[in-house]
Amino acid sequence: MTNPSSPFLPQAMLTADELTHYFAEEERIHLPSGAAAIREGLPGNEMYVLLEGELAISVQGKRIDYLTPGMILGEMAMVDDRPRSATATATTDCLLVRLDRNSFLGLISRSPEFALRVMNIMSIRTRRLIEEEVRRQRMEEELAIGRRIQLSLLPRGCPQVPGYEFAAGYRAAREVGGDLYDFIVQPDNPSRVHIVIADVTGKGVPAALFMAVSKTLMHNYAIDGHSPSEALRRANQFIREDETSPLFLSAFYGLLDTDIHCLTYANAGHNPPIWLQQSTGDLELLRARGIVLGAFDTYIPEEKLCFLQPGDYVVFFTDGITEARNPAGDFLDDEGLEAVIASRNWSSAEELLTAILMAVDEFADGAPQADDYTVVVMRRKPLIEEATTDFTDYADFSEKS
């Protein structure tokens, strides 16, 4: 609703005395709640003055402002003879004065100062629109900076690991979020691969910067050889000691030992990954007790183990996937994602990743993407494929990490 304390209102609306003085003999129109006084795109041959009630102003279905008694509407289209640029809909029963061009010319011939008041109101509105456009442009610049920061944090590719394959997908929403995934091959033990997927609460540049710090923390803890639980504990301690940050971080941290095919993992309030067991087709959530990082000082996350069999998959994801909405407002939810994963026998991690992203698109059916999508698919290759792994590629990735 329009703010009564706005510095624009004393000048951008007619006073009660002015309403009485100018419109004592003009035509009144009663507009019931829900009816439109003017409609976007239609010709504008008259203007209106709101005497009683409230009107909502919308552009392309999006509400942008409210009008209260004393405000005028439709004057721009009447003056420049162009179609209406917005729709005004009554939110209460309204009483308005209607002025066509002849009535307007007659009024200003009797009271020339009325033309000056209309010009003054139009000028104030124009200045306000300019200021709002400047703020919007600054916001877009900030989001662009945050987007560049965020994209720079993502890995350039997936690791080439003997006996395993990875596929990762990230799709940005219109706003900057805090999604992150990372792979860190432990330098002193290339058979140990650290896998992190995380999501910062909030959006914009602060979330992107906070994610940059979080990525650095996780990377350092991985290189030092810390376990998933200890890495998350240390990250939480760092975040809690930084009193300047009000943000929280959900994260799933896994450590894959390719020698024994064991995934050791800990969870800090993140969506539990889905383990697809190839031999049975069963799905299991990799749950572990834990809360988001930055919430409490004392934090000891639970650590668990998962032994992967040939052909098994693990799907890591952020909530942008399960919280994808369709035009009716329904969520894809965990059940929808699990149905995709269990729908058939997959031949590769890349094939399953592509199927998940396509399923999200089909479910959304054109609805705007509200949050970033991040999916990482890990697959232990069947034994016949393990023997063909390119160890040279693996060594190259380890050196780059």
ZALO-825961 format. One record per residue (C-alpha): x, y, z. Coordinates in Angstrom, 3 decimals, always signed. Example, Ala and Ser with C-alpha at 12.3 -4.5 7.8 and 13.67 -1.06 7.14 Angstrom:
2
R         xx         yy         zz
R    +12.300     -4.500     +7.800
R    +13.670     -1.060     +7.140
***
This chain:
401
R         xx         yy         zz
R     +0.000     +0.000     +0.000
R     +1.180     +3.540     -0.630
R     +3.200     +4.891     +2.281
R     +1.447     +7.907     +3.845
R     +4.826     +9.283     +4.926
R     +6.181     +9.311     +1.365
R     +7.737    +12.683     +0.450
R     +5.841    +12.566     -2.858
R     +2.320    +12.444     -1.465
R     +1.795    +16.079     -0.315
R     +2.445    +17.240     -3.895
R     +1.437    +14.174     -5.924
R     -2.179    +14.228     -4.809
R     -4.951    +16.800     -4.685
R     -6.032    +18.063     -1.296
R     -9.584    +17.745     +0.027
R    -10.113    +21.468     -0.583
R     -8.895    +21.143     -4.162
R    -11.211    +18.187     -4.781
R    -14.180    +20.224     -3.560
R    -13.137    +23.328     -5.493
R    -12.417    +21.734     -8.873
R    -14.961    +18.935     -9.128
R    -18.161    +20.129     -7.526
R    -20.040    +19.891    -10.849
R    -18.122    +17.108    -12.604
R    -19.464    +13.653    -13.443
R    -19.096    +10.995    -10.676
R    -18.597     +7.303    -11.345
R    -19.192     +4.533     -8.804
R    -16.758     +1.650     -9.348
R    -17.415     -1.599     -7.462
R    -14.550     -3.554     -5.906
R    -12.814     -5.731     -8.494
R    -13.779     -3.586    -11.495
R    -11.159     -1.868    -13.663
R    -11.183     +1.886    -14.213
R     -8.592     +1.698    -16.982
R     -7.002     -1.263    -18.766
R     -3.486     -1.661    -20.068
R     -3.206     -1.420    -23.872
R     -6.603     +0.192    -24.462
R     -7.068     +3.750    -25.817
R     -6.971     +6.497    -23.200
R     -9.594     +9.120    -23.952
R    -10.286    +10.260    -20.408
R     -8.628    +10.733    -17.022
R     -9.970    +10.092    -13.531
R     -9.629    +11.571    -10.056
R    -10.120     +9.231     -7.119
R    -12.457    +10.722     -4.501
R    -13.117     +7.685     -2.312
R    -11.722     +4.146     -2.034
R     -8.487     +2.576     -3.254
R     -7.159     +1.417     -6.622
R     -4.385     -1.078     -7.384
R     -2.092     -0.307    -10.326
R     -0.655     -3.276    -12.218
R     +1.514     -3.768    -15.319
R     +1.394     -7.106    -17.147
R     -0.410     -8.614    -14.168
R     +2.179     -7.448    -11.615
R     +0.961     -5.028     -8.967
R     +3.268     -2.002     -8.754
R     +1.377     +0.651     -6.756
R     -1.802     +1.736     -4.984
R     -3.792     +4.944     -5.395
R     -5.706     +6.647     -2.584
R     -8.182     +9.582     -2.577
R     -6.806    +12.725     -4.189
R     -4.695    +10.915     -6.771
R     -5.250    +11.142    -10.519
R     -4.912     +8.422    -13.123
R     -5.076     +8.083    -16.884
R     -3.858    +11.604    -17.575
R     -0.744    +10.508    -19.476
R     -2.629     +8.475    -22.088
R     -5.182    +11.262    -22.539
R     -2.488    +13.905    -23.014
R     -0.195    +12.008    -25.417
R     -2.989     +9.999    -27.097
R     -1.289     +6.637    -26.568
R     -2.660     +3.335    -25.212
R     -2.846     +2.860    -21.469
R     +0.426     +1.724    -19.901
R     -1.184     +0.107    -16.833
R     -4.401     -1.273    -15.389
R     -6.169     +0.301    -12.397
R     -8.445     -2.063    -10.463
R    -10.648     -1.128     -7.524
R     -9.656     -2.939     -4.315
R    -12.634     -1.335     -2.533
R    -15.789     +0.345     -3.749
R    -14.613     +3.608     -5.310
R    -15.980     +6.997     -6.249
R    -14.206     +8.776     -9.100
R    -14.496    +11.912    -11.190
R    -14.332    +11.259    -14.931
R    -12.864    +13.903    -17.240
R    -12.799    +13.479    -21.015
R    -10.778    +15.883    -23.159
R    -13.610    +18.406    -23.452
R    -14.288    +18.343    -19.720
R    -10.566    +18.720    -19.004
R    -10.233    +21.701    -21.373
R    -13.328    +23.307    -19.859
R    -11.965    +22.850    -16.333
R     -8.587    +24.404    -17.071
R    -10.242    +27.317    -18.875
R    -12.206    +28.040    -15.687
R     -9.316    +27.219    -13.338
R     -5.937    +27.524    -15.106
R     -4.133    +26.580    -11.883
R     -5.600    +23.066    -12.220
R     -3.453    +22.485    -15.324
R     -0.395    +23.485    -13.295
R     -1.347    +21.002    -10.555
R     -1.719    +18.198    -13.105
R     +1.656    +19.073    -14.618
R     +3.182    +19.146    -11.131
R     +1.799    +15.703    -10.321
R     +3.001    +14.285    -13.643
R     +6.460    +15.769    -13.049
R     +6.730    +14.224     -9.587
R     +5.665    +10.838    -10.907
R     +8.222    +11.051    -13.709
R    +11.022    +11.879    -11.253
R     +9.966     +8.998     -9.043
R    +10.007     +6.592    -12.005
R    +13.500     +7.783    -12.950
R    +14.754     +7.197     -9.403
R    +13.160     +3.752     -9.349
R    +14.804     +2.905    -12.680
R    +18.209     +3.956    -11.302
R    +17.688     +1.710     -8.272
R    +16.633     -1.145    -10.538
R    +19.730     -0.763    -12.698
R    +21.957     -0.767     -9.624
R    +20.272     -3.932     -8.434
R    +20.831     -5.590    -11.807
R    +24.505     -4.602    -11.697
R    +24.822     -6.102     -8.219
R    +23.164     -9.322     -9.347
R    +25.482     -9.519    -12.365
R    +28.516     -9.176    -10.103
R    +27.158    -11.847     -7.785
R    +26.469    -14.134    -10.722
R    +30.049    -13.802    -11.974
R    +31.387    -14.538     -8.502
R    +29.146    -17.558     -8.180
R    +30.006    -19.026    -11.568
R    +33.717    -18.576    -10.924
R    +33.426    -20.908     -7.921
R    +32.156    -23.892     -9.868
R    +34.567    -26.621    -11.051
R    +35.612    -26.481    -14.696
R    +34.956    -30.188    -15.062
R    +34.391    -33.442    -13.222
R    +37.214    -35.623    -11.893
R    +38.388    -38.632    -13.887
R    +38.464    -41.283    -11.145
R    +39.383    -44.950    -11.753
R    +36.230    -47.040    -11.454
R    +33.917    -44.034    -11.132
R    +32.257    -41.402    -13.242
R    +30.746    -38.041    -12.348
R    +28.345    -35.651    -14.026
R    +27.359    -32.233    -12.686
R    +24.755    -29.699    -13.739
R    +24.125    -26.174    -12.540
R    +21.438    -23.859    -13.826
R    +21.150    -20.309    -12.582
R    +17.857    -18.710    -11.670
R    +17.152    -15.082    -12.473
R    +18.503    -14.029     -9.080
R    +21.850    -14.865     -7.563
R    +21.629    -17.730     -5.136
R    +24.201    -19.529     -3.054
R    +24.503    -22.982     -4.644
R    +27.918    -24.611     -4.807
R    +29.404    -27.975     -5.625
R    +33.046    -28.991     -5.621
R    +35.393    -31.936     -6.090
R    +38.745    -32.056     -4.305
R    +41.166    -34.904     -4.948
R    +43.341    -35.221     -1.848
R    +46.919    -34.442     -2.983
R    +48.665    -36.929     -0.674
R    +46.196    -39.726     -1.462
R    +44.594    -39.583     -4.951
R    +42.234    -42.444     -4.090
R    +40.376    -40.088     -1.729
R    +37.953    -37.678     -3.436
R    +36.103    -35.042     -1.414
R    +32.633    -34.143     -2.745
R    +30.833    -31.070     -1.433
R    +27.425    -29.646     -2.302
R    +26.102    -26.654     -0.409
R    +23.577    -23.830     -0.405
R    +23.787    -20.452     +1.350
R    +20.611    -18.921     +2.715
R    +19.757    -15.651     +1.004
R    +20.553    -14.249     -2.424
R    +22.578    -11.522     -4.064
R    +26.210    -10.548     -3.715
R    +26.370    -11.313     +0.058
R    +25.362    -14.934     -0.605
R    +27.878    -15.264     -3.444
R    +30.699    -13.834     -1.321
R    +29.771    -16.039     +1.610
R    +29.817    -19.050     -0.694
R    +33.283    -18.059     -1.927
R    +34.547    -18.110     +1.653
R    +32.812    -21.436     +2.310
R    +34.386    -23.001     -0.766
R    +37.850    -21.913     +0.385
R    +37.245    -23.350     +3.858
R    +36.080    -26.715     +2.530
R    +38.928    -26.910     +0.050
R    +41.526    -26.241     +2.734
R    +40.030    -28.797     +5.112
R    +39.957    -31.392     +2.322
R    +43.595    -30.822     +1.423
R    +44.513    -31.182     +5.090
R    +42.830    -34.604     +5.068
R    +40.051    -33.882     +7.544
R    +37.050    -36.190     +7.749
R    +33.647    -34.889     +6.584
R    +32.416    -34.430    +10.150
R    +35.541    -32.562    +11.225
R    +35.508    -30.384     +8.100
R    +31.922    -29.317     +8.764
R    +32.650    -28.742    +12.448
R    +35.581    -26.480    +11.617
R    +33.576    -24.604     +8.995
R    +30.818    -24.006    +11.540
R    +33.352    -22.708    +14.053
R    +34.766    -20.267    +11.498
R    +31.298    -19.016    +10.535
R    +30.249    -18.553    +14.162
R    +33.393    -16.569    +14.930
R    +32.674    -14.229    +12.018
R    +30.096    -11.968    +13.660
R    +29.680     -9.857    +10.534
R    +27.849    -12.592     +8.593
R    +24.147    -13.224     +9.301
R    +23.935    -16.037     +6.726
R    +23.676    -19.802     +7.189
R    +25.028    -22.633     +5.087
R    +23.572    -26.068     +4.427
R    +26.132    -28.571     +3.176
R    +26.623    -32.245     +2.447
R    +30.221    -33.406     +2.627
R    +31.251    -36.812     +1.265
R    +34.658    -38.469     +1.134
R    +34.953    -41.226     -1.441
R    +37.678    -43.838     -0.939
R    +38.014    -45.521     -4.322
R    +40.240    -48.299     -2.923
R    +37.487    -49.736     -0.735
R    +34.510    -48.102     -2.533
R    +33.323    -46.412     +0.646
R    +31.604    -43.019     +0.860
R    +32.026    -41.452     +4.303
R    +29.639    -38.562     +4.753
R    +28.234    -35.920     +7.089
R    +25.315    -33.566     +6.613
R    +24.779    -29.997     +7.795
R    +21.054    -29.513     +7.250
R    +21.221    -30.254     +3.515
R    +18.998    -32.388     +1.292
R    +20.190    -35.999     +1.779
R    +21.565    -37.495     -1.446
R    +19.779    -40.459     -3.022
R    +21.609    -43.787     -3.318
R    +20.368    -45.979     -6.173
R    +21.420    -49.591     -5.636
R    +21.813    -51.138     -9.053
R    +21.415    -54.768     -7.961
R    +17.939    -54.267     -6.464
R    +16.754    -50.928     -7.851
R    +16.152    -49.750     -4.285
R    +16.564    -46.098     -3.315
R    +18.000    -45.024     +0.023
R    +18.465    -41.516     +1.402
R    +21.928    -40.887     +2.831
R    +20.687    -39.338     +6.051
R    +22.917    -38.118     +8.867
R    +22.037    -35.897    +11.815
R    +23.213    -32.331    +11.464
R    +22.070    -28.709    +11.382
R    +22.918    -25.792     +9.109
R    +26.317    -24.228     +9.645
R    +26.315    -20.974    +11.551
R    +23.270    -21.740    +13.707
R    +24.961    -22.857    +16.955
R    +28.414    -22.748    +18.499
R    +28.527    -26.393    +19.514
R    +28.285    -28.638    +16.476
R    +29.371    -32.251    +16.097
R    +27.752    -33.699    +12.958
R    +27.053    -37.380    +12.686
R    +29.278    -39.321    +10.303
R    +28.137    -42.383     +8.379
R    +29.414    -44.856     +5.788
R    +28.014    -46.099     +2.486
R    +29.696    -48.973     +0.629
R    +29.028    -48.731     -3.093
R    +28.545    -51.794     -5.267
R    +29.285    -51.936     -9.018
R    +26.673    -49.963    -10.960
R    +25.423    -47.963     -7.939
R    +24.577    -44.266     -8.281
R    +24.505    -41.421     -5.758
R    +22.581    -38.263     -6.663
R    +23.511    -35.058     -4.786
R    +21.247    -32.024     -5.249
R    +20.113    -28.698     -3.823
R    +16.558    -27.751     -2.926
R    +16.109    -25.835     -6.180
R    +15.396    -29.234     -7.766
R    +12.751    -30.549     -5.365
R    +11.214    -27.084     -4.874
R    +10.732    -26.507     -8.606
R     +7.132    -25.396     -9.198
R     +4.673    -25.838    -12.017
R     +2.175    -23.150    -13.122
R     -0.352    -24.473    -10.573
R     +2.121    -23.849     -7.751
R     +2.819    -27.525     -7.001
R     +6.320    -28.652     -5.996
R     +8.252    -31.440     -7.680
R     +9.154    -32.659     -4.156
R    +11.409    -35.545     -3.163
R     +8.905    -38.056     -4.501
R     +9.061    -36.579     -7.989
R    +12.854    -36.682     -8.060
R    +12.938    -40.233     -6.707
R    +10.458    -41.340     -9.367
R    +12.791    -40.088    -12.093
R    +15.819    -41.826    -10.583
R    +13.971    -45.133    -10.194
R    +12.254    -45.013    -13.587
R    +14.752    -47.110    -15.565
R    +18.235    -48.646    -15.746
R    +20.717    -45.878    -16.532
R    +23.805    -46.397    -18.653
R    +25.873    -43.496    -17.337
R    +25.982    -40.642    -14.831
R    +25.532    -38.153    -17.662
R    +22.375    -39.907    -18.862
R    +20.794    -39.771    -15.406
R    +21.784    -36.121    -14.942
R    +20.196    -35.180    -18.272
R    +17.008    -37.069    -17.375
R    +16.708    -35.220    -14.049
R    +17.112    -31.777    -15.609
R    +14.664    -32.620    -18.401
R    +12.127    -33.889    -15.849
R    +12.390    -30.626    -13.912
R    +11.783    -28.648    -17.117
R     +8.790    -30.768    -18.059
R     +7.302    -30.453    -14.581
R     +7.819    -26.664    -14.469
R     +6.048    -26.361    -17.846
R     +7.332    -22.846    -18.426
R     +6.912    -21.559    -14.855
R     +9.739    -19.169    -13.852
R    +12.710    -20.764    -12.101
R    +12.750    -19.406     -8.537
R    +16.038    -20.885     -7.352
R    +19.271    -22.281     -8.753
R    +19.350    -25.959     -9.768
R    +22.400    -28.010     -8.828
R    +22.752    -31.764     -9.362
R    +25.825    -33.991     -9.060
R    +25.573    -37.646    -10.116
R    +28.244    -40.148     -9.062
R    +28.347    -43.687    -10.406
R    +30.515    -46.623     -9.534
R    +31.166    -48.278    -12.861
R    +30.265    -51.926    -13.412
R    +33.320    -54.169    -13.132
R    +33.651    -54.581    -16.885
R    +33.893    -50.780    -17.251
R    +36.284    -50.257    -14.334
R    +39.052    -52.038    -16.209
R    +38.924    -49.460    -19.034
R    +39.336    -46.332    -16.876
R    +41.894    -43.841    -18.178
R    +44.344    -43.354    -15.314
R    +46.141    -40.553    -17.153
R    +43.072    -38.307    -17.081
R    +42.683    -38.996    -13.380
R    +46.243    -37.939    -12.649
R    +45.783    -34.757    -14.662
R    +42.691    -33.771    -12.674
R    +44.472    -34.521     -9.374
R    +47.316    -32.189    -10.282
R    +44.916    -29.380    -11.269
R    +43.011    -29.730     -8.011
***
